[in-house]
């Protein structure tokens, strides 16, 4: 897959998010490709594309959670606006995305530090 194809998929994934620009998504995709060890001009396999897109989704969701952290709840008589849970929802989604990434792409070495028998 080319970078343009990856960008099209990422853009489709975040189409419903207000304020999401193609420039920002391009920056997030470039960062994801760099973190995964690919140059932004390289064509990648479908397996690598899945990994890069997941990493890009993590980057974008993390930024969304950070940018919405200051949202608040407001009530005036009969009118009320509650945006206080938006950041928490993004953080929950971020947690799910990171768990999915770890499950698919993080290798567990099996190394564990055990307690010393003489200090139990």
The first five atom37 places (N, CA, C, CB, O) and aatype in JSON, in Angstrom:
{
  "aatype": [20, 20, 20, 20, 20, 20, 20, 20, 20, 20, 20, 20, 20, 20, 20, 20, 20, 20, 20, 20, 20, 20, 20, 20, 20, 20, 20, 20, 20, 20, 20, 20, 20, 20, 20, 20, 20, 20, 20, 20, 20, 20, 20, 20, 20, 20, 20, 20, 20, 20, 20, 20, 20, 20, 20, 20, 20, 20, 20, 20, 20, 20, 20, 20, 20, 20, 20, 20, 20, 20, 20, 20, 20, 20, 20, 20, 20, 20, 20, 20, 20, 20, 20, 20, 20, 20, 20, 20, 20, 20, 20, 20, 20, 20, 20, 20, 20, 20, 20, 20, 20, 20, 20, 20, 20, 20, 20, 20, 20, 20, 20, 20, 20, 20, 20, 20, 20, 20, 20, 20],
  "atom_mask": [
    [1, 1, 1, 1, 1],
    [1, 1, 1, 1, 1],
    [1, 1, 1, 1, 1],
    [1, 1, 1, 1, 1],
    [1, 1, 1, 1, 1],
    [1, 1, 1, 1, 1],
    [1, 1, 1, 1, 1],
    [1, 1, 1, 1, 1],
    [1, 1, 1, 1, 1],
    [1, 1, 1, 1, 1],
    [1, 1, 1, 1, 1],
    [1, 1, 1, 1, 1],
    [1, 1, 1, 1, 1],
    [1, 1, 1, 1, 1],
    [1, 1, 1, 1, 1],
    [1, 1, 1, 1, 1],
    [1, 1, 1, 1, 1],
    [1, 1, 1, 1, 1],
    [1, 1, 1, 1, 1],
    [1, 1, 1, 1, 1],
    [1, 1, 1, 1, 1],
    [1, 1, 1, 1, 1],
    [1, 1, 1, 1, 1],
    [1, 1, 1, 1, 1],
    [1, 1, 1, 1, 1],
    [1, 1, 1, 1, 1],
    [1, 1, 1, 1, 1],
    [1, 1, 1, 1, 1],
    [1, 1, 1, 1, 1],
    [1, 1, 1, 1, 1],
    [1, 1, 1, 1, 1],
    [1, 1, 1, 1, 1],
    [1, 1, 1, 1, 1],
    [1, 1, 1, 1, 1],
    [1, 1, 1, 1, 1],
    [1, 1, 1, 1, 1],
    [1, 1, 1, 1, 1],
    [1, 1, 1, 1, 1],
    [1, 1, 1, 1, 1],
    [1, 1, 1, 1, 1],
    [1, 1, 1, 1, 1],
    [1, 1, 1, 1, 1],
    [1, 1, 1, 1, 1],
    [1, 1, 1, 1, 1],
    [1, 1, 1, 1, 1],
    [1, 1, 1, 1, 1],
    [1, 1, 1, 1, 1],
    [1, 1, 1, 1, 1],
    [1, 1, 1, 1, 1],
    [1, 1, 1, 1, 1],
    [1, 1, 1, 1, 1],
    [1, 1, 1, 1, 1],
    [1, 1, 1, 1, 1],
    [1, 1, 1, 1, 1],
    [1, 1, 1, 1, 1],
    [1, 1, 1, 1, 1],
    [1, 1, 1, 1, 1],
    [1, 1, 1, 1, 1],
    [1, 1, 1, 1, 1],
    [1, 1, 1, 1, 1],
    [1, 1, 1, 1, 1],
    [1, 1, 1, 1, 1],
    [1, 1, 1, 1, 1],
    [1, 1, 1, 1, 1],
    [1, 1, 1, 1, 1],
    [1, 1, 1, 1, 1],
    [1, 1, 1, 1, 1],
    [1, 1, 1, 1, 1],
    [1, 1, 1, 1, 1],
    [1, 1, 1, 1, 1],
    [1, 1, 1, 1, 1],
    [1, 1, 1, 1, 1],
    [1, 1, 1, 1, 1],
    [1, 1, 1, 1, 1],
    [1, 1, 1, 1, 1],
    [1, 1, 1, 1, 1],
    [1, 1, 1, 1, 1],
    [1, 1, 1, 1, 1],
    [1, 1, 1, 1, 1],
    [1, 1, 1, 1, 1],
    [1, 1, 1, 1, 1],
    [1, 1, 1, 1, 1],
    [1, 1, 1, 1, 1],
    [1, 1, 1, 1, 1],
    [1, 1, 1, 1, 1],
    [1, 1, 1, 1, 1],
    [1, 1, 1, 1, 1],
    [1, 1, 1, 1, 1],
    [1, 1, 1, 1, 1],
    [1, 1, 1, 1, 1],
    [1, 1, 1, 1, 1],
    [1, 1, 1, 1, 1],
    [1, 1, 1, 1, 1],
    [1, 1, 1, 1, 1],
    [1, 1, 1, 1, 1],
    [1, 1, 1, 1, 1],
    [1, 1, 1, 1, 1],
    [1, 1, 1, 1, 1],
    [1, 1, 1, 1, 1],
    [1, 1, 1, 1, 1],
    [1, 1, 1, 1, 1],
    [1, 1, 1, 1, 1],
    [1, 1, 1, 1, 1],
    [1, 1, 1, 1, 1],
    [1, 1, 1, 1, 1],
    [1, 1, 1, 1, 1],
    [1, 1, 1, 1, 1],
    [1, 1, 1, 1, 1],
    [1, 1, 1, 1, 1],
    [1, 1, 1, 1, 1],
    [1, 1, 1, 1, 1],
    [1, 1, 1, 1, 1],
    [1, 1, 1, 1, 1],
    [1, 1, 1, 1, 1],
    [1, 1, 1, 1, 1],
    [1, 1, 1, 1, 1],
    [1, 1, 1, 1, 1],
    [1, 1, 1, 1, 1],
    [1, 1, 1, 1, 1],
    [1, 1, 1, 1, 1]
  ],
  "atom_positions": [
    [[0.84, -1.18, 0.0], [0.0, 0.0, 0.0], [0.89, 1.24, 0.0], [-0.96, 0.0, 1.22], [1.93, 1.28, 0.64]],
    [[0.45, 2.22, -0.72], [1.18, 3.48, -0.75], [0.72, 4.37, 0.41], [0.98, 4.2, -2.1], [-0.28, 4.09, 1.07]],
    [[1.45, 5.43, 0.63], [1.1, 6.37, 1.7], [-0.25, 7.01, 1.42], [2.19, 7.46, 1.85], [-1.03, 7.25, 2.35]],
    [[-0.55, 7.3, 0.16], [-1.84, 7.9, -0.19], [-3.01, 6.96, 0.12], [-1.86, 8.28, -1.66], [-4.07, 7.41, 0.58]],
    [[-2.82, 5.68, -0.12], [-3.86, 4.69, 0.21], [-4.05, 4.6, 1.73], [-3.51, 3.31, -0.37], [-5.18, 4.5, 2.21]],
    [[-2.95, 4.63, 2.47], [-3.04, 4.62, 3.93], [-3.76, 5.86, 4.43], [-1.65, 4.52, 4.56], [-4.6, 5.78, 5.34]],
    [[-3.43, 7.0, 3.85], [-4.04, 8.26, 4.25], [-5.54, 8.26, 3.97], [-3.38, 9.43, 3.53], [-6.32, 8.78, 4.76]],
    [[-5.94, 7.68, 2.85], [-7.37, 7.58, 2.51], [-8.11, 6.73, 3.54], [-7.54, 6.97, 1.1], [-9.22, 7.07, 3.95]],
    [[-7.5, 5.63, 3.96], [-8.13, 4.78, 4.98], [-8.21, 5.49, 6.33], [-7.36, 3.47, 5.13], [-9.22, 5.41, 7.03]],
    [[-7.14, 6.19, 6.69], [-7.13, 6.93, 7.96], [-8.15, 8.06, 7.94], [-5.72, 7.49, 8.24], [-8.84, 8.3, 8.94]],
    [[-8.24, 8.73, 6.82], [-9.21, 9.82, 6.68], [-10.64, 9.29, 6.8], [-9.02, 10.54, 5.34], [-11.49, 9.93, 7.43]],
    [[-10.91, 8.14, 6.21], [-12.25, 7.54, 6.3], [-12.57, 7.16, 7.74], [-12.34, 6.3, 5.39], [-13.71, 7.28, 8.18]],
    [[-11.57, 6.7, 8.47], [-11.75, 6.28, 9.86], [-12.15, 7.45, 10.76], [-10.47, 5.63, 10.39], [-12.93, 7.29, 11.7]],
    [[-11.59, 8.65, 10.47], [-11.84, 9.82, 11.32], [-12.71, 10.87, 10.62], [-10.52, 10.45, 11.74], [-12.66, 12.05, 10.98]],
    [[-13.49, 10.45, 9.64], [-14.31, 11.39, 8.87], [-15.35, 12.09, 9.74], [-15.01, 10.65, 7.73], [-15.7, 13.24, 9.47]],
    [[-15.85, 11.43, 10.75], [-16.89, 12.01, 11.59], [-16.4, 12.91, 12.7], [-17.69, 10.92, 12.18], [-17.2, 13.48, 13.45]],
    [[-15.09, 13.06, 12.83], [-14.52, 13.88, 13.9], [-14.36, 15.31, 13.39], [-13.15, 13.3, 14.4], [-13.66, 15.55, 12.41]],
    [[-15.0, 16.24, 14.07], [-14.93, 17.63, 13.63], [-13.52, 18.19, 13.83], [-15.96, 18.49, 14.38], [-12.84, 17.87, 14.81]],
    [[-13.11, 19.03, 12.9], [-11.81, 19.67, 13.01], [-10.63, 18.82, 12.56], [-11.58, 20.09, 14.39], [-9.48, 19.24, 12.68]],
    [[-10.91, 17.64, 12.04], [-9.83, 16.75, 11.6], [-9.44, 17.14, 10.18], [-10.27, 15.23, 11.68], [-10.25, 17.03, 9.26]],
    [[-8.2, 17.6, 10.01], [-7.75, 18.05, 8.69], [-6.85, 17.01, 8.04], [-7.01, 19.4, 8.81], [-6.27, 16.16, 8.72]],
    [[-6.76, 17.08, 6.74], [-5.91, 16.16, 5.99], [-4.44, 16.4, 6.35], [-6.13, 16.32, 4.48], [-3.64, 15.47, 6.34]],
    [[-4.08, 17.64, 6.65], [-2.71, 17.96, 7.03], [-2.34, 17.29, 8.35], [-2.52, 19.48, 7.15], [-1.25, 16.74, 8.5]],
    [[-3.27, 17.35, 9.3], [-3.0, 16.71, 10.6], [-2.88, 15.19, 10.43], [-4.12, 17.04, 11.62], [-1.97, 14.58, 10.98]],
    [[-3.8, 14.6, 9.67], [-3.76, 13.15, 9.46], [-2.48, 12.74, 8.74], [-4.99, 12.69, 8.67], [-1.93, 11.67, 9.02]],
    [[-2.01, 13.57, 7.81], [-0.74, 13.28, 7.12], [0.41, 13.29, 8.11], [-0.49, 14.31, 6.0], [1.29, 12.43, 8.06]],
    [[0.42, 14.27, 9.01], [1.46, 14.34, 10.03], [1.42, 13.12, 10.94], [1.31, 15.62, 10.86], [2.47, 12.55, 11.26]],
    [[0.23, 12.73, 11.37], [0.09, 11.55, 12.24], [0.53, 10.28, 11.52], [-1.38, 11.41, 12.72], [1.17, 9.42, 12.12]],
    [[0.19, 10.17, 10.25], [0.59, 9.0, 9.46], [2.1, 8.96, 9.28], [-0.11, 9.01, 8.1], [2.71, 7.89, 9.38]],
    [[2.71, 10.11, 9.02], [4.17, 10.17, 8.9], [4.84, 9.73, 10.19], [4.63, 11.59, 8.53], [5.83, 8.99, 10.17]],
    [[4.3, 10.19, 11.32], [4.86, 9.8, 12.62], [4.71, 8.3, 12.86], [4.19, 10.59, 13.75], [5.63, 7.65, 13.35]],
    [[3.54, 7.77, 12.52], [3.31, 6.33, 12.7], [4.26, 5.51, 11.84], [1.85, 5.97, 12.35], [4.8, 4.5, 12.29]],
    [[4.47, 5.93, 10.62], [5.4, 5.21, 9.74], [6.82, 5.27, 10.28], [5.34, 5.8, 8.31], [7.55, 4.29, 10.24]],
    [[7.21, 6.45, 10.79], [8.55, 6.58, 11.37], [8.71, 5.69, 12.59], [8.84, 8.04, 11.74], [9.73, 5.02, 12.74]],
    [[7.71, 5.68, 13.47], [7.78, 4.86, 14.68], [7.82, 3.37, 14.36], [6.59, 5.15, 15.58], [8.41, 2.59, 15.1]],
    [[7.19, 2.97, 13.26], [7.18, 1.56, 12.86], [8.39, 1.21, 12.0], [5.9, 1.25, 12.09], [8.54, 0.06, 11.58]],
    [[9.27, 2.2, 11.73], [10.51, 1.92, 11.02], [10.42, 2.01, 9.52], [10.98, 0.59, 11.38], [11.22, 1.39, 8.82]],
    [[9.47, 2.76, 9.0], [9.3, 2.91, 7.55], [9.49, 4.36, 7.15], [7.9, 2.41, 7.1], [9.1, 5.28, 7.87]],
    [[10.11, 4.57, 5.99], [10.17, 5.91, 5.41], [8.79, 6.23, 4.85], [11.28, 6.01, 4.31], [8.07, 5.33, 4.42]],
    [[8.43, 7.51, 4.84], [7.09, 7.87, 4.39], [6.89, 7.68, 2.88], [6.8, 9.31, 4.75], [5.76, 7.73, 2.4]],
    [[7.96, 7.46, 2.15], [7.85, 7.27, 0.7], [7.8, 5.8, 0.29], [9.01, 7.94, 0.02], [7.72, 5.5, -0.9]],
    [[7.85, 4.89, 1.25], [7.92, 3.45, 0.98], [6.52, 2.87, 0.79], [8.64, 2.72, 2.12], [5.57, 3.27, 1.46]],
    [[6.4, 1.93, -0.13], [5.18, 1.14, -0.27], [5.28, -0.04, 0.7], [4.97, 0.64, -1.76], [6.31, -0.72, 0.75]],
    [[4.22, -0.28, 1.47], [4.27, -1.31, 2.51], [3.29, -2.43, 2.2], [3.95, -0.7, 3.89], [2.34, -2.25, 1.44]],
    [[3.55, -3.59, 2.79], [2.66, -4.74, 2.62], [1.36, -4.52, 3.38], [3.35, -6.05, 3.1], [1.27, -3.6, 4.2]],
    [[0.37, -5.34, 3.13], [-0.91, -5.21, 3.82], [-0.77, -5.41, 5.32], [-1.93, -6.2, 3.25], [-1.42, -4.73, 6.11]],
    [[0.08, -6.35, 5.72], [0.3, -6.61, 7.15], [0.94, -5.4, 7.82], [1.18, -7.85, 7.36], [0.55, -5.0, 8.92]],
    [[1.92, -4.82, 7.16], [2.57, -3.63, 7.71], [1.62, -2.43, 7.69], [3.85, -3.29, 6.92], [1.66, -1.59, 8.59]],
    [[0.77, -2.37, 6.68], [-0.21, -1.28, 6.59], [-1.17, -1.32, 7.77], [-0.98, -1.37, 5.27], [-1.52, -0.28, 8.33]],
    [[-1.6, -2.51, 8.15], [-2.5, -2.67, 9.3], [-1.83, -2.16, 10.57], [-2.92, -4.14, 9.47], [-2.44, -1.46, 11.37]],
    [[-0.58, -2.51, 10.73], [0.18, -2.08, 11.91], [0.37, -0.56, 11.92], [1.55, -2.78, 11.95], [0.2, 0.08, 12.95]],
    [[0.7, 0.01, 10.78], [0.91, 1.46, 10.68], [-0.39, 2.21, 10.95], [1.46, 1.84, 9.29], [-0.4, 3.21, 11.66]],
    [[-1.5, 1.72, 10.38], [-2.79, 2.37, 10.59], [-3.22, 2.3, 12.05], [-3.85, 1.74, 9.71], [-3.78, 3.26, 12.58]],
    [[-2.97, 1.18, 12.7], [-3.3, 1.06, 14.12], [-2.48, 2.05, 14.94], [-3.06, -0.37, 14.62], [-3.0, 2.71, 15.84]],
    [[-1.2, 2.16, 14.62], [-0.33, 3.12, 15.32], [-0.82, 4.56, 15.06], [1.14, 2.96, 14.86], [-0.82, 5.37, 15.99]],
    [[-1.21, 4.87, 13.85], [-1.71, 6.2, 13.52], [-3.01, 6.49, 14.28], [-1.94, 6.33, 12.01], [-3.21, 7.61, 14.76]],
    [[-3.89, 5.48, 14.37], [-5.12, 5.66, 15.14], [-4.81, 5.94, 16.61], [-6.02, 4.41, 15.02], [-5.5, 6.74, 17.24]],
    [[-3.8, 5.3, 17.15], [-3.4, 5.56, 18.54], [-2.91, 6.99, 18.69], [-2.29, 4.57, 18.98], [-3.29, 7.68, 19.64]],
    [[-2.09, 7.45, 17.76], [-1.56, 8.81, 17.82], [-2.68, 9.84, 17.76], [-0.56, 9.04, 16.68], [-2.71, 10.79, 18.55]],
    [[-3.6, 9.67, 16.81], [-4.71, 10.61, 16.64], [-5.62, 10.6, 17.86], [-5.51, 10.27, 15.37], [-6.02, 11.66, 18.34]],
    [[-5.96, 9.43, 18.37], [-6.85, 9.32, 19.53], [-6.2, 9.93, 20.77], [-7.22, 7.86, 19.78], [-6.88, 10.56, 21.58]],
    [[-4.91, 9.72, 20.93], [-4.19, 10.32, 22.06], [-4.26, 11.84, 21.99], [-2.73, 9.85, 22.08], [-4.47, 12.5, 23.01]],
    [[-4.07, 12.39, 20.81], [-4.17, 13.85, 20.64], [-5.58, 14.35, 20.88], [-3.72, 14.25, 19.24], [-5.77, 15.41, 21.48]],
    [[-6.58, 13.6, 20.43], [-7.97, 13.99, 20.67], [-8.28, 14.02, 22.17], [-8.93, 13.03, 19.95], [-8.95, 14.93, 22.65]],
    [[-7.81, 13.02, 22.89], [-8.03, 12.97, 24.35], [-7.36, 14.15, 25.02], [-7.5, 11.65, 24.95], [-7.93, 14.77, 25.92]],
    [[-6.16, 14.48, 24.58], [-5.42, 15.6, 25.17], [-6.12, 16.92, 24.86], [-3.97, 15.63, 24.64], [-6.25, 17.78, 25.73]],
    [[-6.56, 17.09, 23.62], [-7.18, 18.35, 23.21], [-8.56, 18.57, 23.78], [-7.25, 18.41, 21.71], [-9.03, 19.71, 23.84]],
    [[-9.24, 17.52, 24.2], [-10.58, 17.66, 24.77], [-10.58, 17.59, 26.3], [-11.49, 16.58, 24.2], [-11.65, 17.59, 26.91]],
    [[-9.44, 17.53, 26.9], [-9.35, 17.39, 28.36], [-9.94, 18.59, 29.1], [-7.9, 17.2, 28.78], [-10.4, 18.45, 30.23]],
    [[-9.94, 19.74, 28.47], [-10.44, 20.95, 29.14], [-11.95, 21.16, 28.94], [-9.69, 22.17, 28.63], [-12.49, 22.15, 29.44]],
    [[-12.62, 20.27, 28.25], [-14.06, 20.42, 28.04], [-14.78, 20.31, 29.37], [-14.59, 19.36, 27.04], [-14.31, 19.65, 30.29]],
    [[-15.93, 20.95, 29.47], [-16.62, 21.05, 30.76], [-18.12, 20.85, 30.6], [-16.33, 22.4, 31.41], [-18.64, 20.68, 29.49]],
    [[-18.79, 20.89, 31.73], [-20.24, 20.79, 31.77], [-20.81, 22.15, 32.15], [-20.7, 19.68, 32.76], [-20.25, 22.83, 33.02]],
    [[-21.91, 22.55, 31.52], [-22.51, 23.86, 31.79], [-24.02, 23.71, 31.84], [-22.1, 24.9, 30.71], [-24.62, 23.04, 31.0]],
    [[-24.62, 24.34, 32.84], [-26.08, 24.29, 32.96], [-26.57, 25.68, 33.29], [-26.53, 23.26, 34.05], [-26.08, 26.34, 34.21]],
    [[-27.58, 26.13, 32.52], [-28.16, 27.45, 32.74], [-29.68, 27.32, 32.59], [-27.58, 28.52, 31.73], [-30.21, 27.3, 31.48]],
    [[-30.34, 27.23, 33.7], [-31.79, 27.06, 33.66], [-32.17, 25.74, 33.02], [-32.44, 28.22, 32.9], [-31.83, 24.67, 33.53]],
    [[-32.88, 25.81, 31.89], [-33.32, 24.6, 31.21], [-32.28, 24.08, 30.22], [-34.61, 24.87, 30.48], [-32.35, 22.93, 29.79]],
    [[-31.32, 24.91, 29.86], [-30.3, 24.5, 28.9], [-29.09, 23.92, 29.62], [-29.88, 25.68, 28.02], [-28.67, 24.42, 30.66]],
    [[-28.56, 22.86, 29.05], [-27.34, 22.28, 29.62], [-26.48, 21.7, 28.5], [-27.69, 21.19, 30.68], [-26.98, 21.16, 27.51]],
    [[-25.2, 21.83, 28.68], [-24.21, 21.27, 27.76], [-23.23, 20.49, 28.61], [-23.49, 22.4, 26.92], [-22.66, 21.02, 29.56]],
    [[-23.02, 19.23, 28.26], [-22.08, 18.41, 29.01], [-21.07, 17.78, 28.06], [-22.83, 17.32, 29.81], [-21.39, 16.82, 27.34]],
    [[-19.88, 18.32, 28.06], [-18.8, 17.77, 27.25], [-17.68, 17.25, 28.14], [-18.26, 18.83, 26.28], [-16.57, 17.0, 27.66]],
    [[-17.97, 17.08, 29.4], [-16.93, 16.68, 30.35], [-16.46, 15.25, 30.18], [-17.44, 16.87, 31.74], [-15.36, 14.91, 30.62]],
    [[-17.26, 14.39, 29.55], [-16.88, 12.98, 29.4], [-16.21, 12.68, 28.06], [-18.1, 12.1, 29.55], [-15.8, 11.54, 27.82]],
    [[-16.08, 13.66, 27.19], [-15.5, 13.42, 25.87], [-14.07, 12.92, 25.99], [-15.54, 14.7, 25.02], [-13.69, 11.93, 25.35]],
    [[-13.27, 13.58, 26.79], [-11.88, 13.16, 26.95], [-11.8, 11.76, 27.56], [-11.1, 14.17, 27.83], [-10.97, 10.95, 27.14]],
    [[-12.63, 11.48, 28.53], [-12.63, 10.14, 29.15], [-13.01, 9.07, 28.13], [-13.62, 10.1, 30.34], [-12.46, 7.97, 28.15]],
    [[-13.93, 9.39, 27.23], [-14.31, 8.43, 26.19], [-13.14, 8.17, 25.24], [-15.52, 8.94, 25.4], [-12.89, 7.04, 24.85]],
    [[-12.43, 9.24, 24.87], [-11.26, 9.07, 24.01], [-10.17, 8.28, 24.73], [-10.71, 10.44, 23.57], [-9.49, 7.46, 24.11]],
    [[-10.0, 8.51, 26.03], [-9.0, 7.75, 26.8], [-9.36, 6.27, 26.86], [-8.87, 8.32, 28.22], [-8.48, 5.41, 26.8]],
    [[-10.65, 5.97, 26.98], [-11.09, 4.57, 26.98], [-10.82, 3.93, 25.62], [-12.6, 4.48, 27.34], [-10.35, 2.79, 25.55]],
    [[-11.11, 4.65, 24.56], [-10.82, 4.15, 23.21], [-9.32, 3.98, 23.02], [-11.38, 5.1, 22.15], [-8.88, 3.0, 22.42]],
    [[-8.54, 4.93, 23.52], [-7.08, 4.84, 23.43], [-6.57, 3.6, 24.15], [-6.44, 6.1, 24.02], [-5.68, 2.91, 23.64]],
    [[-7.12, 3.31, 25.3], [-6.74, 2.12, 26.05], [-7.03, 0.85, 25.25], [-7.47, 2.07, 27.4], [-6.21, -0.08, 25.24]],
    [[-8.18, 0.81, 24.6], [-8.54, -0.35, 23.78], [-7.6, -0.5, 22.59], [-9.98, -0.23, 23.3], [-7.19, -1.61, 22.25]],
    [[-7.26, 0.62, 21.94], [-6.36, 0.58, 20.79], [-4.97, 0.11, 21.19], [-6.29, 1.95, 20.12], [-4.34, -0.68, 20.49]],
    [[-4.48, 0.62, 22.34], [-3.15, 0.21, 22.81], [-3.14, -1.28, 23.18], [-2.73, 1.06, 24.03], [-2.17, -1.98, 22.91]],
    [[-4.22, -1.75, 23.78], [-4.32, -3.18, 24.13], [-4.32, -4.03, 22.86], [-5.59, -3.46, 24.96], [-3.69, -5.09, 22.82]],
    [[-5.02, -3.56, 21.83], [-5.04, -4.29, 20.56], [-3.64, -4.31, 19.94], [-6.05, -3.65, 19.59], [-3.21, -5.33, 19.42]],
    [[-2.94, -3.17, 19.98], [-1.58, -3.1, 19.43], [-0.65, -4.04, 20.2], [-1.05, -1.64, 19.49], [0.11, -4.8, 19.6]],
    [[-0.73, -3.98, 21.53], [0.13, -4.85, 22.34], [-0.14, -6.32, 22.09], [-0.06, -4.54, 23.83], [0.79, -7.12, 21.99]],
    [[-1.42, -6.67, 21.97], [-1.77, -8.07, 21.75], [-1.26, -8.58, 20.41], [-3.29, -8.25, 21.84], [-0.86, -9.74, 20.29]],
    [[-1.27, -7.73, 19.41], [-0.88, -8.18, 18.07], [0.6, -8.03, 17.78], [-1.65, -7.42, 17.06], [1.16, -8.84, 17.04]],
    [[1.24, -7.01, 18.36], [2.59, -6.68, 17.9], [3.67, -6.63, 18.97], [2.55, -5.38, 17.23], [4.85, -6.47, 18.63]],
    [[3.33, -6.76, 20.22], [4.33, -6.73, 21.27], [4.69, -8.16, 21.65], [3.82, -5.94, 22.5], [3.81, -8.98, 21.91]],
    [[5.97, -8.44, 21.68], [6.42, -9.77, 22.03], [6.67, -9.85, 23.52], [7.69, -10.15, 21.25], [7.34, -8.98, 24.1]],
    [[6.14, -10.87, 24.14], [6.39, -11.1, 25.56], [7.6, -12.02, 25.69], [5.15, -11.72, 26.26], [7.63, -13.11, 25.12]],
    [[8.57, -11.56, 26.44], [9.8, -12.34, 26.56], [9.68, -13.45, 27.59], [10.96, -11.43, 26.92], [10.46, -14.41, 27.57]],
    [[8.72, -13.35, 28.49], [8.6, -14.35, 29.54], [9.51, -14.07, 30.73], [8.91, -15.71, 28.97], [9.49, -14.81, 31.71]],
    [[10.29, -13.01, 30.64], [11.19, -12.65, 31.73], [10.39, -12.07, 32.88], [12.26, -11.64, 31.25], [9.59, -11.16, 32.69]],
    [[10.62, -12.59, 34.07], [9.93, -12.1, 35.26], [10.94, -11.99, 36.39], [8.76, -13.03, 35.66], [11.88, -12.77, 36.47]],
    [[10.73, -11.03, 37.24], [11.56, -10.88, 38.42], [10.81, -11.5, 39.59], [11.91, -9.36, 38.71], [9.71, -11.07, 39.94]],
    [[11.4, -12.49, 40.16], [10.75, -13.22, 41.25], [11.23, -12.67, 42.59], [11.03, -14.73, 41.14], [12.33, -12.12, 42.69]],
    [[10.4, -12.82, 43.6], [10.8, -12.43, 44.95], [11.84, -13.41, 45.46], [9.58, -12.39, 45.9], [11.83, -14.6, 45.14]],
    [[12.74, -12.87, 46.24], [13.76, -13.75, 46.82], [13.14, -14.64, 47.88], [14.92, -12.93, 47.42], [12.31, -14.19, 48.67]],
    [[13.54, -15.89, 47.9], [12.96, -16.84, 48.84], [13.28, -16.49, 50.29], [13.45, -18.23, 48.53], [12.49, -16.77, 51.19]],
    [[14.43, -15.87, 50.52], [14.8, -15.55, 51.88], [14.11, -14.28, 52.4], [16.28, -15.39, 51.97], [14.29, -13.91, 53.56]],
    [[13.32, -13.6, 51.54], [12.64, -12.36, 51.95], [11.14, -12.44, 51.77], [13.17, -11.19, 51.17], [10.48, -11.41, 51.6]],
    [[10.6, -13.61, 51.82], [9.15, -13.75, 51.7], [8.54, -13.41, 53.0], [8.74, -15.15, 51.27], [7.32, -13.46, 53.14]]
  ]
}
